[in-house]
Amino acid sequence: MIKIIFFKILLIVSLISVCPPSVYAWSNDITPELAKKLHEALKNKGKNYQPRTHHLNSDGSPKYTNRLILEESPYLIQHAHNPVNWYAWGSDAFAKAKRENKPIFLSIGYSTCHWCHVMERESFENQTIAEYLNTHYIAIKVDRERRPDVDKIYMTALMMTKGSGGWPMSSLLTPEGKPFFSGTYYPAKQFLELLQKAHTLWATDEAQLRTMSEKITAAVEGRQHSLKQAKHIGKERVQIAVISLLNQFDDLQGGFSSAPKFPNESYLYLLLDTVIREQDQEVLDALTFTMDKMAQGGIYDQVGGGFHRYSTDNAWLVPHFEKMLYNQAHLVQTYLQLYHITHEDSYKRIVSQTLDYVLRDMTDSNNGFYSASDADSEGQEGKYFLWTMEQVKNTLNPALASLAIALYGVTPEGNFSDDPKHRMGTTILNLSGSIRDFAKGNKLELKTLYRDIDRIRQQLYQKRQTRIAPAIDKKVLTAWNGMMISAFVKAGKAFYEEKYLNAAKRAGDYLWQTHHYQTVAKSGLYRASLDSKASVLATQADYAYLAKAYIALYDVTENQKWLIRAQQLVKEMITLFWDKEEGSFFMSEQSVNGHQGVPLFNRPKDIYDGAIPSANAVALVVLSQLYYRTGDDYYYTKAMALVASLSAIIKTAPSSFSYFLMAVNQLNFGELSDVQYGAKGHVRLEKTEVSQRHEKNQHLIQLDIQLTMDKGWHINSRYPLDKELVATAISLGNKEKKHWKIRQIEYPVGEELKLTFNDDPLSLYQNSVAIHVTLEAIGKPLVSIPLAVNYQACSDAICLAPQEQLIYIFPEK
C-alpha cells in the first residue's frame, strides 16, 4: 500500500515537471494523466498558436487549459483557455453530472457568432462566474455546426418556451440531459444571477425542476412527430404558401419579414419556381425588388463579394458581418436563376463576384470550402469592412475616389458605429439604387462605369488586405460543401466557366476521398474535417446535400462516377435515417443518438425550411432527381412516402415548407433545369444555343433542343413511317400561344431501320439529335416560354409510354 502511494506521488511529481500549472485549473477534476494529455495537446499546437484568452502567464502561455484543447472544432478550441471547466459533448460530462447530482449548463454556438464572442468575453472569461459554474454545474460546450442534431432538440425547447431563439444558446439541464431552462445571450451580471437562482432551486426544490424538464421534454417530443393523417399536396398548397409570403412582403424595402432581415433562400427558391411555372409577374416583381435591395445593401460585401449572414435593419444596410458558406451557395443559385429569367447583367456579376470570393478566400489547399468568416476583427464587429472618406481618398486616384464616394454613399459622418450615438465617420459601402440607374442619372456609359467599378473594387480590396482580417473557421462541412459544389456547377455551366466547374469537381473528389468511409461492416460519411482529418458522423443533411451535388456534377460532365456516388449516398441515407414507423428522415443515426452513452432525449428531424432548406426537403429533390435519371421506381416510391409523411403538418403552415413545396412541384411536374431526363433515364434533353435578336421590330429566339438516347434506345422521328407510333414533336405551352408562335422547327431526317417488332422500316433518331427551333413574339411576352417536347422512347424489344416534358425559355425584355 505504501509503495502504491509512493509511486502515485512520483507520478504526480513527474507530471508537474512537464506540465505548467495552467493545466491544474481544476485540481479536483483534472487527473495527472489528463493534465499531461492537455499539455501535450497545447504543445502540439505549435509556436504560432494564439490562445484566445486574456488570462496569460508572464511568458505568454495560457493560464488555463481545459478539455476543449483536445477537440477538432475551431469553436471549441476558442474556449479551450477559459477558466470554465468545459467538457465537450460526451459521456464523461453526463456521468459526472449524475455522479455528483449537479445540473448541466449547456452552451451551444459556433466559431463566427458575434454574440457568442461577447458572452465569452463577459462571462466565460470572468473568473468569478467561471468559479461559480465549476463549483455548482457541469459545463458543456457544443459546436452547433458539428452537432446540429444536439442543437436541434435544445433549440426546439428554447423556441417552445421563449418563442424565439438564437446563439449562443444557454440551457440548464438535468443530469439526464433534459432542459428545465432555455435562453440565449445574457450579460455577465444577469447570467450570474440566473446561475445562482437555478442552483438555489436545484438545492431546495429539485423535484420541481425535474417535473418542469419532463414537461418540456414531452412537448419537444410531441413537436417532432408529424401528424398521422396523410394529405394530398398539390398546386393549391403551393399557392397558399406563395400568397402567405406575398402577404409578408415589405414593398418599401424588400424582404419577407421585418428586421432582422435574413435572405431566406428557401422562400426565394419557391418564388422563383412559381414565377417560371405560373408566369407570375407579381411574384417576379417582389423577387427582383427584394434581391436588388440585398445586392445593393450593406449585407452584400461591395468590395470583396459575398453576402453577410443577415441585416440588422429593415433597409439591408447594417449587416451582421459574419459570412457563412451556406449563404453564398444558396444565394449564388437564386441570383443565377433570376439572371436566367431577366437577363440582367447585374445578377450575373453578383454570382461571379460571390463565387470568386469563395475561391479566393474560402478554399483550402485540399480543395474543400471553409465554413465561415467572423464578424469581428480586432475585437470590433465589422471593422474590417468599414471605410472613412479619407481612407477611400487615400486609396484611389481622385477621379475614382470621387466616383466611389458618390456611388457607395460615403459621407464624413458615416452610417455605422457600435455606438449609435457616435458614428465615428465609418461607412458601410452600399448602393442607393441600381448601377444602371446611376449611369443614367450621371450620364455615364454603362460599360465604362462597370470597368471603373471593377478598378475601384480591386484597389479597395488590395488595401483592405493590409488590415487584420476576421478569423476564418477552417473546418470543412460536408453538407455546406455539397451546397457550394452545386452552386459552382450551375454557374460554371451557365457561364461556360471552367474554373468554376473544376473547383466543383475537385471539391467533390476531396469529400469522397476524405469524408466518405468504407469498412467491411458499413459505409458512410463524416460530417466535418479540419486539416484533412475527418471526424463526427454525418447527419442526414450531409448525405442529401452531397448526393445533390454529385447529381449536378453528373448532369454537366455525364461521368457515371458522380451518379454512382449519389446513388450510394442515398442508399446509405435511407438505411441510416429513414423512420420506418412514421416516414421521413431523422437527423442523426440511431447510434449517434446514444453516442458514447449521451442521453439525447429525442431523435430529431430536420423538416422545416429555415435559413437554408431542410434536409428532408433536399432528400425529396434528390429522390426525384434519381428517379428521373435512373427510372428506378424505388426512388419514386420513397419520394411519395416522404411527401405523405409530412403532408398533414405542411397543411398547417405551408410557407414554413417553401423548399419542400418546390421539391413537390419538381416531383409532380418535372424539373426546371436546362438538362432533363425522361423515358426512365434513357433519354437526356438539353436546351442549348439560345440566342435572341430583334429583326425589323420582331423579337426572335433561336435555340436547339438536344436529345441523347442510351445505347440500344431510340425515339421516333418527326415522321416515324407508322401511324401507330408517336412522332417526336415540339409545341408551345397553351399560355404562350397568345404571345409567341413557332416560326420554324428544323427536324433532322430520321434514320430508317427495321426492328424486330415491326415488319416495315421505321424512321428513328438514335444516339443524339438536335432540333432547331425559331420563336417569334406576337404579343407582350410573359415571364417564360414553356416548350413541350413530346416523344416516345423504344428499344429493339419494348416501347415505353409516350411522354411530354417542358423546357422553359426566358425572353429578353
N, C-alpha and C positions, 0 to 999 in steps of 0.2 A: 504493500500500500504506500509506504514511504517512498519507494522507488518510483511508483507511478506519479505521485505528486511532484517528485524531484524532476522527472522528465518533462512534466507539463510546464513547470517553471522554466526549465531550459528552453522549451519550445517557444514560450511567450517571450523570453528574453531575446532569442534569436530572431523572432519576427519583429520585435521592436527595433532591432538593429538595422533592419532593411526597410521598414515601413515608417514613414513620417507620422507624427502624432495625428495628422488630419484624418487618417482612416479610423481613428478611435473617437469619432464624433459622438458615438452612442456606445459606450463601453459595455453596457449591459445587453447589447444586441449584436454587436459585431464580434464574431469569434476570431481568434488568431488566424485560422485558416482562411476565413473570408477577408480579413484585413490584408493578408498577403495577396490574395486574388485581386482585390481592389487596387492595391498599389501597383501590381504588375499591369493591370489594365490601363491605369493612368500613365505609367511609364511608356507603354506601347503606343500611346497617342502621338509621341514624338515631340521634338523640340518646338515645332511650330504650333503646337496645340495651345489654344487660348481658353482657359477656364472661364466660364460665363458666371462670374460672381465677383462681388466686391470684398468678400472675406478671403483675404490673401495673407500668406506668411511674408516675412521680410524678404525672402528670396523670390517672391512672385508665385510660389506654388499655392494651390488652393488649401485653405484651412480645413475645409470639409470635403469628403468624397463619400458618396453613398452608392447603393447598389445599381443605380441607373447608369453608372460608368460602364457596366457590363453589357449594356443593351446596344442594339444596332439601329436605333431610331434617333435621328438628329434632334427630335423634340425631347425625348427622354434624356439624352446626353446634355442638353441645355440645362437640365435641372440636376445634373449629377453632383453639383457642388453647392447646392442649397444646404443650409443647416437642417432642413427637414429630413427625417429618416425615411426617404421614399423607398417603396417597393414598386417593382413592375407588376403588371397583372400576372398572377400565378398562384400556385397552391401554397407557397411559403407564407404569403401575406394572410391568406384566409385561415390557414392553420394557426398562425399566431393570434389572429383576432379571436378565434374560437377558444384557444387555449387560455387566453387572458380575459376573455369576455369583454372585449373592447369594440366599440363601434368603428366603422371604417370611414375615413374621409377619402372619397374618390374624386380626383381631379382629372378631367378629360379636356384635351386641347390639341393643338398642332403647332408646328415649329414657326409658322409665319403669322400666327394670330397676334394681333396688336394687344388686345386686352389680356391675353394670356401673359404677355411680357409685362404688362403693367402690374398684374396681380403677383407675378413672380417678384418683381422689384419691391412692391409694397408689403407683401405678406410672406412669401416663401423664403425671401432673403432676410426677413425680420427674425432676429434670434429669439425674441420673446414669444412670438407666435409659433416659431418652429419648436421651441421647447415645450409649449403647451400641446401642440399636435403630437409630438413624440411621446409625451407622458400619457396622454389620455386617448389617443386614437392610433389606428394603424393607417398610415398614409399610402395611398396607391396612386400612381400616375400612369395614364393611358394616352397613347398617341392614337387619336381617332382615325387617322388615315391608314394606320396599320391594322387596327382592330375596329372597323366600322360596325361590326356586329355588337360589340360591347357598347359602343357609343349609341347605337340604335335603341337598345332597350332602355337605357337610362335617359336618353333624350325623350323617348316616348313618355316616361314617367314625369319628366320635367314639363313637357307640353301639356300633359293632362292635369297637372297640379297647379301650374302657373299660367298656362295659356300662351306662353311664348318661350323661346329657347335661344341658345347661343353658346359661344365659347369664350372663356373657359367655362366648362360645366362643373359645378361644385355640388356633390351629392354626399349625403350621410347615409350609411348602410348599416344593417345588422351584420354580425359576423358571418351570416349565411349569404350576404350579398343582396339583401332586399332593401330597397330605398325607403326611408321614412322622412327624408327632407331632400329637396332639389332646388338648386339655384344656379346662378351664373357667376358673373364677376361681383366681388364685394370689396369695397375699400378696407384697408387694414383694420381700422377700429371696429367697423361693423362686422368684419369677418371674425375677429377675436371674440366679440360679444356673442356671435352665433355659436362658435365652438364652446364657449363657456356655458351657455344656456342648454345646449344639447347634451353636454357632459353631465350637467346637474340633473336633467331629466332622465338620462340613462341611469344615473346612480339612484334616483329616487323613484322613478316610475318606468322602469324598463319595459314592463308588460304593455303599457300604453303605446310606447313607440313600436313595439313589435306588432301590436294589433294594427297600428296605422300602416306599417310596412306590408302586412298581409293584404290590406285593402287596396293599397297602391299596386301591389304585385298582381292581384286578381284583375284589377282594371286594365293594367298593361296587357296581361294575357288575353283578356277579352277583346281588346282592340286589335290584337294581332290576328284574330280569327276572322276570316271573311264570312259574310252572310251565306247561309246554306243554299238558298234557292237560286238557281241559275237563271239569268235573264238573257234575252237576245240583245246584242249590241249592233245597231245599225246606224244609218245616217242621222236618224233623229237624235240619238245620244251625242253624236259629234256636233250637231247643230246647237244643241243646248249648251255644250261646253264652249263653243265659239261665241255664242250670244253672251254667256256669263263673262267671258274675257272682255268682250267689247263693252259690256256694262262697267267694267273696272278701268277702262282705258282713260288715261289722262290726256285729254285733247289739247291741253295747254303746253305740256312739256314732255309728253310721250311716256310710255311705260304703262304697266298694268297694276300699279299699286302706288301708294304714297311713300314718302321717304321712311326708312332707307329703301332705295330702289335697286333691285337686282336685275340682271339681264333676263332671267327666267327663260332660258333657252328652250325648255320643254314647251312653253307657250308658243314661242316663235316657230318651232317645228310644226305644230298643229296648224297654226295660222297660215304658214306657207303652203302646207298641204291643201288647205281649204281654198286658198287663192287659186291654185292651179286646177284643182278638180272641179271647183264650183264657179270659176270665173268671177270671184267676188271682189269687186273694186273697192268696196268699203273696207274690207279686211286688209287689202293691199295698202290703202291709204294709211290705216292705223299702223301697219308694219313699217312702211317706209318712213313715216314721221318719227316713230319710236327709234328705229335703227339709225336714222340720220342724227337724232339728238344724242344718242350714245356715242356715235363715231365723232361727233363734233365736240363732245363734252370732255371734262377732265377725267372721266372714267376711262377714256382711251388715252394711252401714252402717245401724245402727238410727236414726240421726238424719237422714241425707241421702238414704237409699235407695241401692240398687245394691249389687252384690257385688264384694268384693275378689277378687284372682286365685286364691288358694288359701289353705289353712290350714296353718300350720307344725306344728300339733299334732294329736293324734287327736280332740280334742273340738270342733273347728271354732271354737275361741276366738280364737287368735292368728293373724291373717291376715298374709300378705304384702300390704301395704297398697295396692299399685297397683290401679287399676281398669281393666280392658280392655273396650272396646266389645263385643267378641265374646261375653264372658261375659254381659253384660247382655242381648244379643239372644237368645242361646240359652236362658238361664235364664228369661227372660220367657215364652218359648214352652213350656217344660216345666212351669213353675208354672201357666201358663194351662190347659194340658191337665189337670193334676192338679186344678185348680179345677173344670173341667167334670165330671170323674169324681166328685169328692167333694162338690161344692157348699160347700166350706169357705171362709168369707169371708176367713180369714187369707191364703190363697193369692192371692185377688183383690187384697188390699191390697199384697202383695209385688209383684205385677205392676204395679199402678198407681204405687206409690212408685218402682219402678225406672225406669219409662218417664218419670215426671215428673222424675226426676234427670237422665236423658239430655236431655230437652227444656230443662231449666233450666241445666245446667252443661256439657253436651257437644254443643251445637248451635251451628254458626257462623251468621254473618249471611246466608250464601248457602244455608242450609238443609241443608248436609251435616252429618254427625256426626263429631266428633273421635275420634281413635283411642284415647286412654288418658289417665289421670292418674297422676302419680308416686306412689311410696310415701313419698318423703321430703319433708319441708319443714323449712326452717331447719337443714338438714344432719342431721336425725334422722328415722329411719324411724317413721312413724305418729304423729308429734307432733300433727298437725292433728286427728286423730280421737280423741285421748285426753282423759279428764276426771278431775279430782280431785273429792273430795266437796265441797270448798269452792267450786269453780267451779260445780258443779250448784246448790248452795245460793244462790250469789250471782246466778244467772241466773233462777231460778224462784221463785215465791212459796212460802211454807213448805209448803202442802198439796201442791202439785205437786212440789216438791223431795223431800218425804218419799216420795211415790209413785214418782218416778223412781229414787230411791236403792234402794228395795225391788225395783222391777221390773227394773232393769238391773244389779243386783248391784254397786253402787258401794260400796267399802269404804275405810277410811282407809289401809290398806296397799296397796291396788290389786291389779291382776292382770297388769301388764305393765311391763317395763323392757328397754332394750337390754342392761343388765347384770342377769342373773337374780339375782345376789347382793344387788342393791339396787333394790328395786322403785319407789321414789320416789313411791308413793301414786297412781299413774296407773292408770285403769281403762279397759279396752275394754268399752264397753257391750254387754251381752248379756242374753238371757232364759234363765232356768233351766228354763223349760217353756213351754207354750202360754199365750197371753193368756187363753184361755177357762178354763184351769185356775187361773190366777192370780185371775181374777174369782171363780171358785167358792170357792177357798181363802180369799179375803179378804172374801167375802160382798158383792161388788160387782156392780152391774148391768152386763152386758157392753157394752151400747150406751153407757152413761155412761163406762165405762172407756176405750173406744175414743176417745170425744170428748176425754177428758183426755190420752190418749196423743198424739193429734194436736196438742194445745196444747203439750205437752212437746216434741215433735219440732220444731215450728215455732220455739219460743223458743230451744231449744238450737241449731238451725240458724242462726238470726239471730245468735246470739252467736258461733258458730263462724266466721261470715263475717268477723268482725273479726280473725281470725288470718291469718297468712301461709299461703295455700293451697298445696298441692302444684302443681308445674308441670303444664300440660296439653300433650300432644302434639297439635298442632292440624292435623296432616295428615289428609286425608280419604281413606280407603282404600276402593276400590270394593267388594271382597268384604265387608268388615265393614259397610259401609253397606247392602249388599244384605241381610245378615242382620238388621240393625236395622229396615229397611223392612218385612220380613216380620213382625217382632215387632209393630210398630206397627199394621200392617194387621189382624192376627189379634185383637189386643186391642181395637182400635177397633170391629171388627165385633161381638165378643163383648159389649162393654160399651156399645155404641151411643154411642161417644165420638168426636165429630167432630174434636177437636183431635189425636187420635192418627192418624186417617185422613188428615187434612190434612197432618200432618208427614210421613207416608209419601209422599203424592203430591208434595209439594214436593221432598223429597229425591230421589225417582225422576226428576223432571224435571231437577233440577240435575245429576245424574250423567249423564243422557243428553246434556245441552247442553254439559257441561264435560269429561266423561271419555270420551265416545264421539266418534270422529272418522270422517270420510268423505272419501276422496280419489278421484281418478279410478282409481287402481290398486287400492285396497283400503279396507276399513273395519275398525274395531276399537276396542279400549278402551285407555285408560291406567289404570294401577293406582292412582295417587295424585294428589292435588292439595294444594297449600299456597297459601293466599290466592287460591284460584280458578285457579291456574296448574297445569295438569295435566302430569305427566311420568311416565316409566318405563312401558314397555309392560306391559300387564296379563298376569297369569297365568291359567291355566285356571280357577282358583278364582274369579277376578273375574267371568268370563263366567257361570259356573254359578250363583253366588250372586245376581248381579244379575238373571239370567233368572228365577230362582226368585222373587225379589221382584216382578218385573213380572207374573208369573203370579198371585201373591197379590193384587196390585192389580187385575188383570183380574177375578178371581173376585168381588171386592167391588163394583167400580164397573161392571162389564160394558162398560167402554170398550175398544174394539178396539185402541186405540193401544198399550196395555200388552201385549196378546197379540202384536201385530205386532213390537214391540220384542224381546220374549222370543224369538220365532222367528228374528229376525235375529241375535241374540246366539248362539243355539245353532248356527245355520248357520256363523257365524264361528268358533265354538269347535271345531266338527268339522273345519273347513278347516285351522285353525292348529295343533291339538293332537292330533288322532287318530293313534294309532300304527297305520299300515296293515299292519304285519307281525304284531304280537302283540295288537292291540286295546288298549283302554283309552286314557286321555288322558295326554299328557305335561304337566308343569307349565308349561313356557315354550315360546315359539315357537322354531323352528329358528334363526331369525335372531338371537334373543336368546341362544341357546346359544353362539353365536360373536360376541356383541355387541362391536363395536369390537376384534375380534381377541382377546378374552379367552378363554383356553383352559378353559372349563368341560369337565372331562374326562368328564362324564356328563350325559345329559339325563334328569333325574329325573321320577318320577311321584309324585303325592300319592294314595296308595291306602289307607293305614292311618288309621283313625279315632282321633284323639288327643284333645287338649284340645277341639278342635272337629271336626265331621265332615269327612272328607276331600273333596277336590274331585271325585274320581271318584264318590264316593257321592252327592254333591249333583247331579252330572251325571245319574246314574241317576234320581233323583227328578224332575228337570226333563224328561228324555226321556219318562218315564212320564206326567207331567202333560200334556205337549204331545200325546202320543198320545191320551189320553182326551179332550182338549179339541178336537182337530182331526180325529181319525180317520185321520190320515196314518200309514200303516203303516211309513213310513221311520223314524219315531221309535221305534216298537216294535222294528223290526229292529235298530236301532243299540243300543237298550237291552239286548236279548238278547245281542248281540255283546259288550257291556261286561260283562254278568254272566258269560258264558262265558269271557272272557279272564282274569277274576280268580277263577273258581270253584275252581280247584285250590289256589291259595295260601290262599284263605279256609278251605278244609277243614283246613289245618294249624293255624289259630288263629282260630276263629270269633269270639271275643269282641273281637278286635282290629279287627273289621269290623262293629261293632254298628250304626252308622247305615246302612251299606251293606245289611245284612241287613234292617233296617227298610224300606229302599227296595225290596228284593226282594219283601217282603210286599206293599208297595203296588202293585208291578207285577203280581204274581200274583193278588192277592185284592182289589184296589181300595183307594181312599183312605179315610181315616177322617174326612175333613172334613165339615162340615155342608153344604158345597157340593160337588157331584159332577157328573160329565158322563158321558153314555153315548150309544149309537147313533151312534158315530163323531163325537161332538161336537155332534150335532143336538138333543140333549135335555139340559137342565140340571135337576138335582134339588137342592132346598134344604130343609133342616129349619128350620122357623120356629115361633114362638109356642109354645114348650114351657112348660107350667105344671103344677105338681104340688100336690096338696092331699090332706088326709086327711078323709074323709067317712064318719061312722059306722063308724070303725075300718077303713075301706077306703082304701088308697093308690091314688089315681087320677092318671094322667098324661094330659094333653091336648096335642096338637101338630098342626101342619099339615105335610104333605109337598107342596111346591110343585114342579110340573113345568112347565118352559118349553121350548117347541119352536121351532126356527128357522122362519122364514117358508118356506112350502111343505112343511112337515113336520107330521105329527100322530102321535098314538098312539091305539090303540084304547081305547074307553071301557070301563067295567066290563062293559057288555053290548053288544058290538060288532055284534050282529044277524047274525053269520055264525059258525057253529060252527067253521069252519076257522081263524079268527083268534084270536090270543092276547089275552085280556082283560087290562086293567090291574088288578092286584090287590096288596094289601099283606097280609103274613102275618108271624108271629113266626118267628125262627130256632128250630131244633129244641131247643137247650139251654134256651130260655126258656119252653117250653110247660108246664113243671112249676112255674114261678114267676110267670108272668103270663098273662093272657088278654086278647084284644081284646074289650072290652065293646061298642064301636061303631065303625064306619067309615062316614063320610058321603062317598059318591062322588057328585060332581056328575053331573047328567044330560048325556049326550053330545049333540053336535051331529050331526044326521043329514045326511049328504052322499053324493052319488053320485060315485064315482071311475071313472076310465077302465078299470081292470082288474076292475070288478065291476058286474054288471047292476043289482043292487038297492042301495038306500041303506045306508050303514053308520053306526054311531054312533061318533063320534070326539071326541077332545079336541084342539083346536088352540090355538095361541098360548100360553096359560098356564092351568093348572088347579091348584086347591088341594084336597087330600084331607084331611079332618079325621079324626083317629084318637084314640080314648079307650082307654087301657090300664088294667087293674085287676090289682093284686097278689093272687096266690092262695097265695103261699108266701114263704119268705125270699128277698128279691131278690138276684140276683147283681150283679156289678160293672156290667155294661152289658146293654142290651136290643138285640139286632140285629133291626131291622125289614127284611124282604125286600120290595123293590119290584120287581114283575115287570111288564114292559110290552113292547110291540112297536112300533117306530117305522117309519113308512112315508111316502113322498112319493106324489105322484099317479102315479108311474111304477114305484116299487120298494118292496118291504118288506124291511127288514133282519131278521136273525135275532132271535128273542125273547131278552131278557136279564134277569138279576136283579142288582140292586145292593143292598148292605146299608147302611142308615143306622143309626147307633148312638145309643141314648138312654141317659142316665145317671140312674138313680133316686136320689132323696134318701134318705139313711139315716134 
